[in-house]
Amino acid sequence: QVQLVESGGGLVQAGGSLRLSCVASGLTFSLYEMGWFRQAPGKEREFVGAIHWSGGTTAYSGSVEGRFTISRDDVKNTVYLQMNSLKPEDTAVYYCAAPGALTLGGRTPSRYRFWGQGTQVTVSS
């Protein structure tokens, strides 16, 4: 079955950096758009960014654009989220997700079929 496993979360001071990884198995990774979402306590899950299955196109939410970068390695079946200039408001559980094969998930969580278990990112002020 499809599994998405995130890692790389932790505690970091404001202004610091973290790189999250998400390793996928059970699917033909190169055929999937991959998305990153986050959910803070008491808030809805929100879109962070996504990368097209071609790897040539990325999209980000306005709140992270210019600070976060998504990349993918189809040999390693891994998608990355490089987070720089972190702010306390970036504190959340971060999830990677995949819609169906050759399907655009975009910014809408309900369009994603597969989800990881999440990794906690805490940014202290």
Disulfide bonds with the S-S distance in Angstrom:
Cys22-Cys96 1.93
